[in-house]
Amino acid sequence: MAETRVVLKNCGVIDPGDINTHVARDGFKALGKARTARTPDAVVEEVKASGLRGRGGAGFPCGAKWELASKSKGVERFLICNADEGEMGTFKDRYILQHDPFSLIEGIGIAAYAIGAKKAYIYLRAEYRYLLDVIKKASDQATAKGLLGDLVIEIQEGAGAYICGEESALMNSIEGRRGEARFRPPFPPTSGLFGMPTIINNVETLANIPGIILKGAEWFAAMGTEKSKGTKVFSVSGDVKRPGIYELEMGSQLKEVVVDLAGAEDVKMIQVGGATGRILPAAHLNTPLAFETVLGSGAVTVFDKSRDIIDVVYHTMEFLAEESCGMCAPCREGTEVMVEILGRLTKGEGTREDVDALQDLSKVMTLSSLCGLGQGAPIPVMDTLEYFRQDYENRISQSLYIRSLKGTVR
């Protein structure tokens, strides 16, 4: 199984500390082409025609978002690169930053030109502080060569909050406020950072931009599926022989990355998309990886048959409860209640009513939570109840039997 390297084409090839090695491989030609041969509107149209969708998980059409920001009224506009990457099992943006920071800087330059932004932020997660010098050096070298014009790029370090991967919490953090989700509308392209039109794209999304401008929208749109164009970079970890970073065309089967490339064996289930991602049984390894099926942030975590389903979901929910910003009651209270219920199940104290409670609570959280954390937190619970319900039933039956022997069943 061969990869299709678009975003990762320079990784392991160029020197991430020397801009000349990037320029030697057509680096910054796309930015030059955009500025000399394209109007900002034409750049936006090219990105729209490519079908590029955000690679952070939500999959919103990139060009449509840019167009909205470019036409919104404001004394200035901002561009934010989301390099927080706090999702469990996700490390592909880290790999890009570490091995090819110049493609990101070029993508930022093109995006800023397209929307009319003079200031861009790179929001870097706290755990990636060791990459700060790499990114700053890349930005400084591009500025010194005059490649970025009057664009100013500032690196803003996060403080380790998972919620700041959510765009409105991220903006609050940059503004010096508590990292918590905002009520919407308004949405960032019309009123975002400091109340100004703002575009937020993640590292992988922006790293796709130079190729689209240099080679054209048709080249990019020829890859992938009808609704999911281009390639996707995946972070594969868990019970596999070859964990790491892989890039495949959209629409490739889950089996291709999990088994063929990462070498997984004896698979029980796979979680695609991080802590709030979909969970699929081994029988679904032929599922295409695309926005219309399963995709998320690009994290692929593999669990073999030695893993306990309920333990996995319990620890995932513990993490989400800890990282909830507490802004809305459905997420704040719902995650805690789920931890309590799943904790009882892991300790052999569960009842059949607990399964019904998990299902009812999942529906409420999905419909009423303020942001993606609360809306997505029930997904692992709902998927495991759908595909591995017998594991829950067996755990409860065993618990009831043991307690009946002890005379404690009520």
N, C-alpha and C positions, 0 to 999 in steps of 0.2 A: 504494500500500500504506500503510494507516494504522496507527499504533501504538496499543496499548492501555495507557495510562499509569495505573498504580496506585501503584507505588512512586515513580515520577518525577513525579507529578501536581503537586507544588509546586516542582519544580526550574525555575528561570528565572522563577518567578512571585513567590515570597516573597523577602524580604531575609534571607539566612542569618545576619545579625548582629543581627536585631531579632525577638524572640519574639512581639511583638504582631502582626506580619504573618502569622505562622503561626497564632496564636490566631484571627485574623480568618477563617481558612479551616478552621474546626472543629478546629484544633490543640488537643491535650490533652483533647478531649471524651471520647475513648476511654478514657484513663487515669481520668478522673473517673467514667465509667460503670462501669468495672471495679471501682473501689474503693467505690462507693456502691450499686451494683445487682447486683454479682456477688460470690460467695465466691471465694477462690482456686481451689477445685476446679472451680467453674463456668467460670472463665476457661480453665483447662486443658481442660475438656471442649469449650469453644467452639473452641479451637485444634485439638483432635483432630478435631472434626467438619468443620472447614474443609478438612482434607487437606493442610495446609501441610507441605512437606518442606524440609529445610535447603538453602539456596541456595549453600552453599560448595563443593558438588561431590559429596559422599557421598549426599545426598538422604535422610537418615534422617527419619522422621516426627517433626515438631517436638513435637506434643502428647504423644506417647508418651514422649519423652525428658523433657519437663517433669514428667509424671506420676510417672515413676520417681524423679526428684530430689526432688519434693515429699513422697514417701512414704518416702524413705531417712532413716535415723537419722543425726543429727549435731548437734553443739552449734550449728552455724551452716551456712548454705548460701551459695554464691557464684554469681554470674552473670558470665560473660565474653563480651564482644563481640569477636569476632575481626575486627579491622580491619587485619590484617597484609597481606593481598592481595598476596602475593609471586609469584603464578602469572604466567608469561609471557603477555603479551597481555591481561591483565585490569586494567581501570581503572574498572570500574563502581562499586565501593564508594567510590573516591576521588571520583567525580562526585557521589554521594549525600551524602557528608560535606561536600563543598565547597558544595553548593547547597541542601541541606535537612537540616542536622544535627538539627533539632528532632524530625523523625519518628523518627530513631534514638533520641534521648533518651526520647521517649514510649514507644517500643517496649521499651526497657530498663526503664522504670518499670513497665510492665504485666507483663513477664516476671518481674521481681524480686518483684512482688506475688504472682504466681501460684505461685511456688516457695518463697516465704518467705525471700528473700534480703535482707539489709540492706546488703550491700556488692556493688558491681558494678565490674568493670574493663573499660576499653576498651583493647585491646592494639593500638597503632598502629605500623605498620611505620616503620622508620627514614627511608625516603625520603619519607614523608608528614609530616615534622616541621613543614612550613610550614602544615599544617592544625591543628596543636595548639591555637593560639589560637582558631580558629573553633569547635572542638569544646568547648573549656573554657568559652568565653563562652556557648555554648548551654546547657551544663549548669549554669553559674552562674546564668543568667537563670531557668531552670526552678526551681532551688533557691530563689532569692530570692523567687519568686512563691508558694512553698510547694506547688508541684505535685508534688514528688517525695517529700513526707513526710520520713521519717527515712532514706531511701535515700542512701547515700554512693557517688558515682561517682568512681573514680580512673582517670586515664589513664596507662597503662604504655607507655613507648616501647620498641620493639624495637631490635635492633642490626644489622639487615640480613641475618638468616639465613633463607633460604628454608624450611628445615625447621621453623621456628617457626610456619608456617601450619598444621602438623599439631598437633592439639589437645593431645596429651600433651607434646610438645616446647614448646609455647606455655606450658603450666602450669609446666614446669620453669623457663622463662625468668622468669616472674613471681615464682617462688619464689627467684630468684637463683642458680639452678643452670644447668649447661650445657644448651643447647637440643638435646636429643636425644630420640628416641621412647622411650616406656615400654613395658614388657611389659604386655599386657592379657589377661584381666581382672586387677584390677577396672577398670570403666569409670567415666568422670567422674561420671555421675549418681548413682553410689553412693559412690565414693571418688575425688575429683578434686583440686582445689587445696587444699594443706595437709591432704590426707586427708579433706576434707569433700565432701558432695554438691555437684556443680558442673554448671551448664549452660553450654555454649559454643555460641553462634550467631553467624553472621557478620552484617555490616551489613545486607545486603539482606533476610535472613530477619527480623531484628528490625524493619526498616522496614515490613514487611508487616503486623505485628501490630495497629497502631492501626486500620487499615481493617477487619480481620476483627472486632475487638471492636465497632467503631462500626456497621458495616453488617450484621454477622452472618455466620455460617459458610456459610449457603446462598448468599449473594451471592458469596463467594470461590470456593466449590466449583462454581458454575455455569460458571466459566471453566476452560479447559484440557481435559485428557483424563481418562480414568477413573483413572489412577494418578498423574497429574501435574496438580495443580490450580493455578489462578491464572495469573499472568504470570511472565515471566523477563526480567531485564535482561541485555543482551548488550553486550560490548565488542568492537567490530569494527575490525580493523586489517589491515595488509598491503597487497596489491595491489588497492585499492579506490579509487574516486573520492571517496567520502564516509565516511571513517573516523569513528567516534564511538560514542555510546551510544544503544541502541535497546531499547524494551520491547515485547514481543509476548506474546500468549497462548501458554501451553504448548500444544504440538502444531502450532504454525506450522511451515511448511516451511523448511528451511535456505535455499532459494532466496529466500524473502521478505526475509530479513535481509541476505543476501549480495549479491543482484542487485538486487532491487526497492528496497531502502532504501540500501544502501551503494554500489551502482552498479558492482559488479565485472564485468569483462569478461575473456574469454579465460582462464577459470579452469582450473587444472590440478588443484589439490587444496585442501582446506580442513581445518584442524586445529581441532577443537572441544573446548575444555576446558583449554587451556594446554599446558605442556610435556609432561605425561603424558596429554594428551587424545587422542581418536580422530582418525585421519586418514581423510578420505573423498575419493574422486575426484570430478570434476565430474559424472560420470554419476549421482551420488547426491545431487544438489542438491534432490531432492524428499523427502529424509528428514525426518520430523517431529522437531522439537526437543523432547524429553521425556526423563524419567528412564528410560523403558523402551526408548529408542533411543540417542540421543547427547545429552549436555547438559554435564555437568561444571560448572566454575565460572562459565561464561558467556563465556569468551574465545573469539572466533571470528577466526582468522587465515587470511587468504586468500593463496594463492600462484598466480601466473599461469604460463603455459607457458614463461616464460623461466627459471624456477627449476629448480635441479638437486635432485632428490629426495634423493640420498645426502648431498649437502652440508647440506641442511636437517636431516636426521636426525642427522648427525654433530655439528653445532653444538648441537643440542638435547641430545644425550647428553653433550657436554662440560659444558654447564650443570648437568645433573643430577649428574654425577660430582663437580663442584666443590661442589655444595650438599648432597651426602649427609652425614649426621651421622656416619657410620662406625660406628654402634652395632651393626649386624648385617653379617655377612660377605657374604651374597648381594647386598646392595645396594652395600656398600663395594667389594668386589672385582668384582662383576658389571658395574657401570657403567664401571669403569676398563677392563675387558677389552673391553667394547663400544666404547668410545672408541678403543682400540687397533685393533680389527678395522675399524671404520668409517673410521678414519684411513688404514689401508692401502688401502681401497677408493677413497678420494678421491684418493690419490696414485698410483693406477694400479698398486698392488702386491698387489691382492687375488687370492684363489684361490676355486675353487668350494667348497672345504671351509669357507671363511669364512661362507658363507650358512648351511650346516648348523650351524655353531657358534653363529651368532646365534639361530637357531631354538631350539636346545637350551638355550642360556643364558636365553633369554626365558622358557621354561617353568619353569626352576628359580627364577628371580628372582620370577616371579609367584606361585608357590606357597609360597615360603619366606622372603620378605623380611618384616621386622618391621612396617613401616608402608606407607602409600600411596605414598611416593616410590619405594621399591624395587619394590613391586608394580605400579606404573603406569609405571615407566621403560621397560619393554620395549614398551609399547603402540605408540608411533610406529614402532618397528622391525617389529613383527608386522603392523601395518596396511599399511605400505609394501611389505613382502614379499608381502602378499596382493594388493594392488591395483596395485602398480608393480614387480612382480618382474622384468619385462623390463628395467627400468632397471638393476637389479643385474646381470642376466645380460649385458647389453650392455657395462656397465663392465668386468666381469671378462673378457669375450671380447676387448675392445679391449686390455686390459692384457696378456693372455696373448699376443696377436698381436704387440704392440710388443716384448714381452720375448723372443719367439721370434726376431724379427729381430735382436735384440742378442745372441742366444745365451745368455740368462740363465734360460730356463725349465728348471726341474728336473723 
